[in-house]
Amino acid sequence: MGNLLSNNEENEPERLNISQKGISTSLKYFMALSCGIMVANLYYCQPLLGDFTDYFSVSESAAAWINICSQLGYGLGLFFIVPAGDMIQRRKLLTSMHLLAALSVAGAALSQNIWMLYFFSICIGLAATACQVFVPLGAHLASISERGKVIGTIMGGLLSGILLSRTLSGAAAQLWGWRTVYWIACGLMLVMAVFVYKMIPDEKPAFFGSYRNLMKSLVHIFRTEKLVRKSAWIGGCTFGALSAFWSTMAFFLEKPPFDYSLSLIGSFGIVGLAGAIISPFVGSVNDRKGPSTPMKIGILIMLTGYAVLFFSIYSIIIVIAGIILIDIGMQSAHIPNLTRVSSLIPEARTRLNTIYMTSFFIGGIMGSILGSYAWHLSGWKGVCTIGFLFVVAAGIPVFYKSKISQKKSL
């Protein structure tokens, strides 16, 4: 286990058979596109919940469990499948996950009752964690000098898939019905499986033990690597802040003074593309200046965003400005945070990503729960307070570390 946890990257290319040339531009953007198409499978269901309610003659709360099941599957896959990327050739793993995704969305399209759709939604979530195999693979293939930009580009593709999937799903369902959405997704998964197998390069797995030892190593890494724990905390808190907002925004906008329709509220997701667009730029800043500067700027931008949102009731422009600030701030903190974790133990990048993204996922759940409670107890200002406190909690290790460094330099 000792060799596995070495933090020295000086001889990384030689130890891991990585080319000094880095990743090609075409492969980088292909992986970003693949992430976007794969993660979209998780979110196609959200605009269709009303259709599911009518078609299967179930309550709204029963239909809502379709989305919950897909998220549950994603959480399970994140923890139990993604780490296998360190012991299985990632090209084979990704191809298999695309084929599983094709079967899962086809199953959803063929579902005859709500219980079948629950089952296949869990399977969709499991397969969608292929996105979290692409991210460490990009870090593995990239040269050290461009790693942040590569991760930022891939994450930009992932975010674009999340944000655009709802709009595309709603439009396709309106024209051809909800089953067609899943048949289109099935075709995309089969096509992408072929391209993944052809374009992703061969590599030697870094872990040669059993699956049980692989999972035990997650605990060992978390216990022994302080930076992993700090980064996991920061990632979980920043995503918690974001989730507190997005999980309650519809409640806020559908009431006075805005009284917006659900379709109009859904279009606000497009505003979140600001974070996706800025991701590669943030990665480039990380490559030039290191993670500390963009992370601190990101925390400050998120705090500003929530400070602005406290006054949202006065104008929709303020709401839009707050969304943009929070999303840009989130990516400014998240990309450097993820990049430094990916660089910590080169042989364990997929497991590092598992630890980080599991914490990220848990933080999002906590943000959604606390945001909902805050909404019911004290309305929009309560939500903004919860979000602001999540960002403050994320910022403590970012700025505290900086303060310690200054004292040492003196």
Secondary structure per residue as TSV (DSSP state, phi and psi in degrees):
chain	resnum	aa	ss	phi	psi
A	1	M	-	360.0	-26.6
A	2	G	T	-61.9	-45.1
A	3	N	G	-63.0	-33.7
A	4	L	G	-63.3	-31.7
A	5	L	G	-99.6	19.2
A	6	S	-	-65.5	135.8
A	7	N	-	-99.1	0.8
A	8	N	-	-83.8	118.7
A	9	E	-	-99.8	4.1
A	10	E	T	-57.9	-41.5
A	11	N	T	-107.5	26.7
A	12	E	H	-56.4	-48.4
A	13	P	H	-58.6	-39.5
A	14	E	H	-69.5	-41.3
A	15	R	H	-69.7	-32.1
A	16	L	H	-110.5	9.4
A	17	N	T	57.8	38.4
A	18	I	-	-94.4	135.4
A	19	S	-	-72.1	137.3
A	20	Q	T	-65.9	-19.8
A	21	K	T	-71.0	-21.4
A	22	G	-	85.4	-167.0
A	23	I	-	-91.5	143.8
A	24	S	-	-72.6	155.3
A	25	T	H	-62.4	-40.6
A	26	S	H	-64.7	-41.4
A	27	L	H	-68.1	-38.2
A	28	K	H	-60.0	-48.3
A	29	Y	H	-74.3	-29.2
A	30	F	H	-63.4	-43.2
A	31	M	H	-65.4	-36.8
A	32	A	H	-64.3	-43.9
A	33	L	H	-62.9	-43.8
A	34	S	H	-60.5	-42.5
A	35	C	H	-60.2	-45.3
A	36	G	H	-63.3	-43.8
A	37	I	H	-68.0	-39.5
A	38	M	H	-68.7	-48.1
A	39	V	H	-68.3	-23.4
A	40	A	H	-59.4	-29.4
A	41	N	H	-56.8	-31.4
A	42	L	H	-67.5	-30.6
A	43	Y	H	-110.1	-2.1
A	44	Y	T	-59.0	-31.7
A	45	C	T	-70.5	-25.0
A	46	Q	G	-61.5	-45.1
A	47	P	G	-74.7	-9.4
A	48	L	G	-97.8	-0.1
A	49	L	H	-59.4	-36.5
A	50	G	H	-64.4	-40.8
A	51	D	H	-63.5	-40.7
A	52	F	H	-63.4	-38.8
A	53	T	H	-58.6	-46.0
A	54	D	H	-72.5	-45.3
A	55	Y	H	-66.0	-43.8
A	56	F	H	-94.7	0.9
A	57	S	T	54.3	53.2
A	58	V	-	-122.8	169.2
A	59	S	-	-75.6	165.6
A	60	E	H	-62.4	-38.7
A	61	S	H	-65.9	-35.9
A	62	A	H	-67.0	-40.5
A	63	A	H	-65.8	-34.6
A	64	A	H	-61.5	-25.6
A	65	W	H	-68.5	-15.4
A	66	I	H	-63.5	-46.7
A	67	N	H	-65.8	-40.6
A	68	I	H	-63.5	-40.4
A	69	C	H	-63.3	-39.8
A	70	S	H	-65.8	-39.0
A	71	Q	H	-69.0	-37.0
A	72	L	H	-62.2	-44.7
A	73	G	H	-61.1	-38.8
A	74	Y	H	-63.2	-44.3
A	75	G	H	-62.4	-41.9
A	76	L	H	-65.4	-43.3
A	77	G	H	-65.8	-37.0
A	78	L	H	-58.6	-41.5
A	79	F	H	-87.3	-36.0
A	80	F	H	-102.6	-22.2
A	81	I	T	-104.5	-46.1
A	82	V	G	-55.5	-42.0
A	83	P	G	-57.2	-24.4
A	84	A	G	-62.6	-14.4
A	85	G	G	-63.0	-15.9
A	86	D	G	-89.1	-14.6
A	87	M	T	-118.5	-10.5
A	88	I	S	-118.8	142.0
A	89	Q	-	-54.9	123.1
A	90	R	H	-66.5	-26.9
A	91	R	H	-62.9	-43.9
A	92	K	H	-67.0	-42.2
A	93	L	H	-62.2	-46.0
A	94	L	H	-65.7	-40.1
A	95	T	H	-62.8	-43.6
A	96	S	H	-63.6	-39.0
A	97	M	H	-69.3	-33.0
A	98	H	H	-67.9	-37.8
A	99	L	H	-67.7	-39.2
A	100	L	H	-62.1	-40.1
A	101	A	H	-63.0	-40.5
A	102	A	H	-61.9	-44.1
A	103	L	H	-65.0	-37.7
A	104	S	H	-68.5	-46.1
A	105	V	H	-71.1	-30.9
A	106	A	H	-65.2	-40.3
A	107	G	H	-61.6	-40.1
A	108	A	H	-62.3	-41.5
A	109	A	H	-64.8	-29.4
A	110	L	H	-93.8	-1.4
A	111	S	-	-58.5	133.5
A	112	Q	-	-105.0	-9.9
A	113	N	S	-151.0	169.9
A	114	I	H	-66.1	-29.7
A	115	W	H	-70.4	-36.1
A	116	M	H	-63.3	-40.9
A	117	L	H	-67.6	-35.0
A	118	Y	H	-59.2	-48.9
A	119	F	H	-61.2	-48.5
A	120	F	H	-71.4	-24.8
A	121	S	H	-66.9	-39.1
A	122	I	H	-62.0	-43.3
A	123	C	H	-63.2	-38.7
A	124	I	H	-60.3	-43.1
A	125	G	H	-63.5	-42.2
A	126	L	H	-58.3	-47.5
A	127	A	H	-69.4	-32.0
A	128	A	H	-65.8	-16.0
A	129	T	T	-70.0	-1.1
A	130	A	T	-54.6	-30.0
A	131	C	H	-55.8	-37.9
A	132	Q	H	-83.4	0.3
A	133	V	H	-92.9	-34.9
A	134	F	H	-61.9	-39.6
A	135	V	H	-62.1	-54.2
A	136	P	H	-67.0	-27.7
A	137	L	H	-64.9	-41.5
A	138	G	H	-60.9	-41.9
A	139	A	H	-64.3	-36.5
A	140	H	H	-67.1	-41.0
A	141	L	H	-81.5	-25.0
A	142	A	S	-74.0	149.9
A	143	S	-	-71.5	158.6
A	144	I	G	-59.3	-34.8
A	145	S	G	-73.8	-16.0
A	146	E	G	-122.5	11.5
A	147	R	H	-61.2	-43.3
A	148	G	H	-61.5	-42.4
A	149	K	H	-65.9	-39.7
A	150	V	H	-63.9	-47.0
A	151	I	H	-62.8	-40.5
A	152	G	H	-62.1	-39.6
A	153	T	H	-65.9	-44.8
A	154	I	H	-64.6	-42.6
A	155	M	H	-66.5	-31.9
A	156	G	H	-63.3	-40.3
A	157	G	H	-64.4	-41.4
A	158	L	H	-62.0	-46.7
A	159	L	H	-63.5	-39.2
A	160	S	H	-62.8	-39.7
A	161	G	H	-62.8	-41.2
A	162	I	H	-62.7	-46.8
A	163	L	H	-74.5	-36.1
A	164	L	H	-87.0	-20.2
A	165	S	H	-61.0	-40.0
A	166	R	H	-63.4	-43.5
A	167	T	H	-65.2	-45.6
A	168	L	H	-66.6	-39.2
A	169	S	H	-63.9	-45.7
A	170	G	H	-62.1	-40.8
A	171	A	H	-67.4	-44.2
A	172	A	H	-65.4	-40.8
A	173	A	H	-65.5	-36.0
A	174	Q	H	-63.9	-36.3
A	175	L	H	-84.1	-42.2
A	176	W	H	-127.0	-3.0
A	177	G	-	98.6	157.7
A	178	W	H	-68.5	-31.4
A	179	R	H	-63.5	-33.7
A	180	T	H	-62.0	-34.5
A	181	V	H	-55.8	-45.7
A	182	Y	H	-74.7	-30.8
A	183	W	H	-68.0	-38.1
A	184	I	H	-62.3	-43.7
A	185	A	H	-61.7	-37.9
A	186	C	H	-61.8	-45.9
A	187	G	H	-60.2	-42.9
A	188	L	H	-61.4	-41.7
A	189	M	H	-64.7	-39.8
A	190	L	H	-66.5	-41.9
A	191	V	H	-64.2	-44.6
A	192	M	H	-67.2	-32.0
A	193	A	H	-60.4	-41.4
A	194	V	H	-64.4	-45.9
A	195	F	H	-66.7	-37.8
A	196	V	H	-61.5	-45.7
A	197	Y	H	-63.4	-35.2
A	198	K	H	-82.2	-32.9
A	199	M	H	-98.0	-30.2
A	200	I	S	-75.6	126.9
A	201	P	-	-73.9	158.3
A	202	D	-	-69.1	153.2
A	203	E	-	-155.8	159.5
A	204	K	-	-92.7	130.1
A	205	P	-	-58.9	148.4
A	206	A	S	-94.0	-16.1
A	207	F	-	-118.1	130.1
A	208	F	-	-118.8	9.6
A	209	G	S	-87.2	-166.4
A	210	S	-	-81.7	165.0
A	211	Y	H	-62.2	-37.2
A	212	R	H	-60.6	-45.8
A	213	N	H	-67.6	-32.8
A	214	L	H	-59.8	-46.3
A	215	M	H	-68.7	-35.6
A	216	K	H	-64.9	-31.7
A	217	S	H	-66.8	-26.3
A	218	L	H	-59.4	-45.1
A	219	V	H	-64.3	-42.7
A	220	H	H	-62.0	-45.1
A	221	I	H	-61.7	-45.1
A	222	F	H	-63.4	-38.5
A	223	R	H	-74.4	-33.3
A	224	T	H	-97.4	-18.6
A	225	E	-	-107.0	104.2
A	226	K	H	-63.2	-38.7
A	227	L	H	-64.7	-34.2
A	228	V	H	-62.5	-44.4
A	229	R	H	-65.3	-41.7
A	230	K	H	-64.1	-45.8
A	231	S	H	-65.3	-38.3
A	232	A	H	-62.3	-41.1
A	233	W	H	-62.9	-46.8
A	234	I	H	-62.8	-45.7
A	235	G	H	-62.3	-44.7
A	236	G	H	-63.0	-41.4
A	237	C	H	-70.3	-40.4
A	238	T	H	-67.9	-39.3
A	239	F	H	-71.5	-31.3
A	240	G	H	-61.4	-41.3
A	241	A	H	-62.5	-42.3
A	242	L	H	-66.3	-42.3
A	243	S	H	-68.0	-35.1
A	244	A	H	-57.9	-37.6
A	245	F	H	-74.0	-54.1
A	246	W	H	-67.3	-28.2
A	247	S	T	-76.1	-13.6
A	248	T	T	-122.2	-6.0
A	249	M	H	-59.0	-38.8
A	250	A	H	-62.0	-39.6
A	251	F	H	-61.4	-38.5
A	252	F	H	-70.7	-45.1
A	253	L	H	-79.4	-20.8
A	254	E	T	-82.7	-5.7
A	255	K	S	-105.8	166.7
A	256	P	T	-58.2	146.7
A	257	P	T	-88.1	0.9
A	258	F	T	-90.6	-49.5
A	259	D	-	55.6	44.2
A	260	Y	-	-80.1	150.9
A	261	S	-	-74.7	161.8
A	262	L	H	-64.0	-35.1
A	263	S	H	-65.9	-38.7
A	264	L	H	-69.5	-39.3
A	265	I	H	-62.0	-39.7
A	266	G	H	-61.0	-31.0
A	267	S	G	-68.5	-15.1
A	268	F	G	-67.4	-16.7
A	269	G	G	-60.9	-27.9
A	270	I	G	-64.0	-30.8
A	271	V	G	-60.4	-31.4
A	272	G	G	-67.4	-9.0
A	273	L	H	-62.2	-17.3
A	274	A	H	-56.9	-40.0
A	275	G	H	-66.3	-39.0
A	276	A	H	-66.5	-40.2
A	277	I	H	-65.6	-37.3
A	278	I	H	-82.8	-13.6
A	279	S	H	-55.1	-49.3
A	280	P	H	-61.4	-36.1
A	281	F	H	-64.3	-42.6
A	282	V	H	-61.2	-41.7
A	283	G	H	-60.9	-37.4
A	284	S	H	-66.8	-40.7
A	285	V	H	-61.5	-41.5
A	286	N	H	-60.1	-42.1
A	287	D	H	-63.8	-34.4
A	288	R	H	-84.7	-40.8
A	289	K	H	-114.1	-5.6
A	290	G	-	87.8	173.3
A	291	P	S	-77.6	-25.7
A	292	S	H	-60.6	-49.6
A	293	T	H	-61.8	-53.9
A	294	P	H	-64.8	-31.0
A	295	M	H	-66.5	-44.2
A	296	K	H	-64.6	-41.5
A	297	I	H	-63.2	-41.6
A	298	G	H	-60.9	-44.0
A	299	I	H	-61.4	-44.4
A	300	L	H	-65.2	-37.8
A	301	I	H	-66.5	-40.3
A	302	M	H	-64.3	-41.3
A	303	L	H	-61.3	-41.6
A	304	T	H	-63.0	-41.4
A	305	G	H	-58.7	-45.0
A	306	Y	H	-71.5	-33.2
A	307	A	H	-61.8	-38.9
A	308	V	H	-66.6	-42.0
A	309	L	H	-65.8	-20.1
A	310	F	T	-58.4	-25.7
A	311	F	T	-106.3	19.4
A	312	S	G	-59.7	-28.7
A	313	I	G	-61.7	-18.6
A	314	Y	G	-84.6	-24.1
A	315	S	-	-166.6	142.9
A	316	I	H	-67.8	-24.8
A	317	I	H	-61.6	-37.2
A	318	I	H	-66.4	-39.5
A	319	V	H	-60.4	-48.3
A	320	I	H	-62.0	-42.9
A	321	A	H	-61.6	-41.7
A	322	G	H	-64.2	-42.6
A	323	I	H	-59.3	-47.1
A	324	I	H	-61.4	-45.0
A	325	L	H	-64.1	-44.1
A	326	I	H	-65.4	-43.1
A	327	D	H	-68.3	-41.4
A	328	I	H	-66.0	-43.7
A	329	G	H	-62.6	-39.7
A	330	M	H	-59.7	-49.3
A	331	Q	H	-67.7	-33.8
A	332	S	H	-65.0	-29.6
A	333	A	H	-89.6	-37.7
A	334	H	H	-71.8	-46.6
A	335	I	H	-61.7	-50.3
A	336	P	H	-63.4	-36.2
A	337	N	H	-62.6	-45.8
A	338	L	H	-68.1	-37.9
A	339	T	H	-63.8	-43.0
A	340	R	H	-69.5	-32.1
A	341	V	H	-66.8	-41.8
A	342	S	H	-64.8	-24.9
A	343	S	T	-90.0	-7.2
A	344	L	T	-70.7	-49.8
A	345	I	-	-130.4	93.2
A	346	P	G	-54.0	-36.9
A	347	E	G	-73.4	-11.6
A	348	A	G	-124.5	32.6
A	349	R	H	-62.0	-40.1
A	350	T	H	-67.8	-38.4
A	351	R	H	-68.2	-38.2
A	352	L	H	-61.0	-41.5
A	353	N	H	-65.0	-36.1
A	354	T	H	-60.7	-48.3
A	355	I	H	-61.6	-47.3
A	356	Y	H	-64.6	-49.1
A	357	M	H	-73.4	-27.2
A	358	T	H	-64.5	-43.8
A	359	S	H	-64.0	-39.4
A	360	F	H	-58.6	-46.1
A	361	F	H	-64.4	-45.9
A	362	I	H	-62.1	-41.4
A	363	G	H	-60.5	-39.8
A	364	G	H	-63.8	-40.4
A	365	I	H	-63.5	-45.3
A	366	M	H	-63.6	-38.9
A	367	G	H	-63.6	-41.5
A	368	S	H	-64.6	-43.0
A	369	I	H	-65.7	-49.8
A	370	L	H	-68.8	-34.6
A	371	G	H	-63.6	-41.0
A	372	S	H	-65.5	-43.4
A	373	Y	H	-61.8	-42.0
A	374	A	H	-63.3	-38.1
A	375	W	H	-62.3	-45.1
A	376	H	H	-69.9	-30.0
A	377	L	H	-84.8	-42.1
A	378	S	H	-143.8	19.4
A	379	G	H	71.3	-154.9
A	380	W	H	-63.7	-36.9
A	381	K	H	-65.3	-33.1
A	382	G	H	-64.8	-41.0
A	383	V	H	-61.8	-46.1
A	384	C	H	-63.5	-35.8
A	385	T	H	-64.7	-44.7
A	386	I	H	-61.2	-46.8
A	387	G	H	-60.3	-43.4
A	388	F	H	-61.3	-42.6
A	389	L	H	-67.6	-35.8
A	390	F	H	-60.8	-43.1
A	391	V	H	-66.6	-40.7
A	392	V	H	-58.9	-44.9
A	393	A	H	-61.2	-38.4
A	394	A	H	-66.6	-35.0
A	395	G	H	-76.3	-20.3
A	396	I	H	-57.3	-54.0
A	397	P	H	-68.9	-24.9
A	398	V	H	-68.3	-50.3
A	399	F	H	-83.8	-29.7
A	400	Y	H	-65.6	-40.4
A	401	K	H	-62.0	-41.9
A	402	S	H	-61.0	-39.0
A	403	K	H	-66.2	-40.3
A	404	I	H	-62.8	-41.9
A	405	S	H	-61.1	-39.9
A	406	Q	H	-64.3	-40.2
A	407	K	H	-65.1	-39.8
A	408	K	H	-64.4	-36.8
A	409	S	H	-69.1	-23.2
A	410	L	-	-77.6	360.0
